[in-house]
Amino acid sequence: MIKQSRIFEVYELPERKKIFTRNLTPGKTYFSENIVMENNVEYREFDPRRSKLAAAIMNGCYNIFIRKNDVVLYLGASHGYTVSYVSDIVGKEGFVFALDSAPRVVRDLYFVAKYRNNIAPILADANNPNGYAQNVCLADIIFQDIAQRNQAEIFLKNAKLLLKENGYALIAVKARSVDVTKKPAIIFREIRAKLEKELTIVDFKTLEPYQIDHCMFICKNKR
């Protein structure tokens, strides 16, 4: 039986170690995800091997701070896999600004957003938040999954400009994109030091075995 997990709007089959969200668009799926029907409710399985957010949850993250009705700025939206689950979590009254710099993946993301009125695809460079600040509102949550060398700097620039007072910000760090010559643990410590100068870190999880050489930092705005 599917049960509410300790994380709001995320459900689980504890004995099978699987997590789910309640499908915002019943009867419509996007990524060949597994569907479970229970008590006339449709749930979508959230695969930790396809999503850093799901991997963090599976590795014991106690709170992702994403709530129903939240506004989320998602940086590095790609084809929209994790974006679609964030869309489920925030619900019809929430909203996700889903940004990516690659026209091909934003085109794919459009077809997800076509059926989900709480997603707005944005083609833009996360390195330059001033370039799209006028097209978004301040976010309750910033989520970033960008595999670039300066991913921490990108994250902090966006948090400084677009995160609400007392808002939360999550960054999935890919160590090999920062420096292939250093061990991931060293990269993670260096990233932590940068983040702590401007944000309060409230949780940290490595993402193995689901995502190799990745970690997740969950931060709170100090303002």
C-alpha positions in Angstrom: 0.0 0.0 0.0 1.3 3.4 -0.9 1.7 5.7 2.1 2.5 9.3 2.7 6.3 9.6 3.3 7.8 12.0 5.8 8.3 14.5 2.9 5.2 16.5 1.9 3.5 15.4 -1.3 5.9 12.4 -1.7 4.6 8.9 -1.2 6.3 5.6 -0.8 6.1 1.8 -0.9 8.6 1.3 2.0 8.9 -2.5 1.6 9.9 -2.0 -2.1 12.0 1.2 -1.5 10.1 3.2 -4.1 8.8 6.7 -4.0 6.0 8.4 -5.9 4.2 11.7 -6.5 0.5 12.1 -7.1 0.0 12.6 -10.9 -1.2 16.2 -11.6 -2.4 15.0 -15.0 -4.1 11.6 -14.5 -4.0 9.4 -17.6 -1.0 11.4 -19.0 2.6 10.4 -18.6 5.7 11.8 -20.2 8.8 9.6 -19.6 7.6 6.0 -19.7 7.4 6.2 -15.9 5.7 3.4 -13.9 2.2 4.2 -12.8 0.4 2.8 -9.8 -3.4 3.2 -9.2 -4.6 3.0 -5.6 -8.0 4.1 -4.3 -8.7 5.8 -7.6 -5.6 7.9 -7.3 -2.8 7.8 -9.9 0.8 7.9 -8.7 4.0 8.2 -10.7 7.1 6.4 -9.6 10.0 8.8 -9.1 13.2 7.1 -10.2 16.4 8.1 -8.2 18.6 6.9 -11.1 17.0 9.5 -13.3 16.7 12.4 -10.8 19.1 13.9 -8.3 16.2 15.1 -6.2 14.8 11.5 -6.0 18.2 10.2 -5.2 18.6 12.7 -2.2 15.2 11.5 -0.9 16.1 7.9 -1.2 19.4 8.5 0.6 17.6 9.9 3.7 17.0 13.5 3.0 14.5 14.5 5.7 13.1 17.6 4.1 13.3 19.0 0.6 11.3 22.1 1.6 9.3 22.1 -1.6 5.6 22.5 -0.6 2.2 22.7 -2.3 1.6 26.2 -3.7 5.3 27.1 -3.8 7.0 29.0 -6.6 10.1 27.2 -7.8 12.9 28.4 -10.0 14.4 25.3 -11.6 17.8 25.9 -13.2 19.0 23.2 -15.6 15.6 21.8 -16.4 16.8 19.6 -19.2 14.0 17.5 -20.8 11.8 18.0 -17.7 11.9 14.7 -15.9 12.5 16.1 -12.4 10.6 19.3 -13.3 7.4 17.2 -13.8 7.7 15.7 -10.3 8.3 19.1 -8.8 5.1 20.2 -10.7 3.2 17.3 -9.0 4.5 18.4 -5.6 3.7 22.1 -5.8 0.3 21.3 -7.4 -2.1 23.4 -9.4 -1.7 26.5 -7.2 2.1 26.3 -7.3 4.4 27.2 -10.2 7.7 26.1 -11.7 9.8 28.4 -13.9 11.9 25.8 -15.7 15.0 27.2 -17.3 17.6 25.7 -19.6 20.1 27.1 -22.1 19.7 24.3 -24.7 17.0 24.9 -27.3 16.6 21.2 -28.0 15.7 20.3 -24.4 13.5 23.3 -23.9 11.6 22.2 -27.0 11.0 18.9 -25.3 10.1 20.6 -22.0 7.4 22.6 -23.9 5.5 19.4 -24.5 5.5 18.6 -20.8 4.4 22.1 -20.0 1.6 21.9 -22.6 -0.3 19.6 -20.3 0.8 21.1 -17.0 -0.3 24.7 -16.6 2.0 25.2 -13.6 5.3 25.0 -15.7 6.8 27.8 -17.7 9.7 26.8 -19.9 12.4 29.5 -20.2 15.3 29.4 -22.7 18.0 31.4 -21.0 21.5 31.2 -19.6 21.5 30.6 -15.8 24.9 32.4 -15.7 23.0 35.7 -16.3 20.0 35.9 -14.0 19.6 39.6 -14.8 18.7 38.5 -18.3 15.5 36.7 -17.2 14.7 38.3 -13.8 12.0 40.4 -15.4 10.3 37.2 -16.6 10.0 35.4 -13.3 9.0 36.3 -9.7 10.9 35.8 -6.5 11.0 32.1 -5.7 10.2 30.2 -2.6 12.6 27.5 -3.8 15.5 27.5 -6.2 16.6 24.1 -7.5 19.8 23.8 -9.6 21.1 20.9 -11.6 23.7 22.3 -13.9 26.9 20.4 -14.8 29.3 23.3 -15.2 32.6 24.2 -13.6 31.2 27.4 -12.0 28.0 25.7 -10.8 28.3 27.1 -7.3 28.8 30.7 -8.5 25.7 30.3 -10.8 23.7 29.1 -7.8 24.7 31.9 -5.6 24.1 34.6 -8.2 20.5 33.3 -8.7 19.9 32.9 -5.0 21.0 36.5 -4.3 18.8 38.0 -6.9 15.7 35.7 -7.1 15.3 33.8 -3.8 12.7 35.1 -1.3 13.6 36.1 2.2 13.8 32.9 4.2 13.5 30.8 1.0 15.3 27.6 0.4 17.8 26.6 -2.4 18.9 23.1 -3.5 21.9 22.4 -5.6 22.9 19.1 -7.1 26.7 19.2 -7.4 28.5 17.1 -10.1 32.1 16.9 -8.9 33.6 15.8 -12.2 32.2 18.9 -13.9 34.0 21.1 -11.4 37.5 19.4 -11.5 38.3 15.9 -12.8 41.7 16.0 -11.1 40.3 16.2 -7.5 38.4 13.6 -5.4 34.7 14.3 -5.2 34.9 14.6 -1.4 37.4 17.5 -1.8 35.1 19.2 -4.3 32.2 18.9 -2.0 34.1 20.5 0.8 35.2 23.4 -1.4 31.6 23.9 -2.6 30.3 23.9 1.0 32.8 26.6 1.9 31.6 28.8 -0.9 27.9 28.3 -0.1 28.3 28.9 3.6 29.6 32.4 2.9 26.1 33.4 1.7 23.6 30.7 2.7 22.9 28.5 5.7 23.4 24.8 4.8 20.6 22.7 6.4 21.3 19.3 4.8 23.8 17.5 2.7 23.6 14.1 1.0 25.8 12.2 -1.3 23.8 10.6 -4.1 25.5 7.2 -4.6 24.6 4.6 -5.7 22.0 6.3 -7.8 24.2 9.2 -9.1 27.9 8.7 -9.1 30.2 11.6 -7.8 27.2 13.8 -7.0 25.9 15.4 -3.9 23.0 17.6 -2.8 23.2 20.7 -0.7 20.0 22.1 0.8 20.4 25.7 1.9 18.4 28.5 3.5 18.6 32.1 2.7 20.3 34.0 5.5 18.2 37.1 4.8 
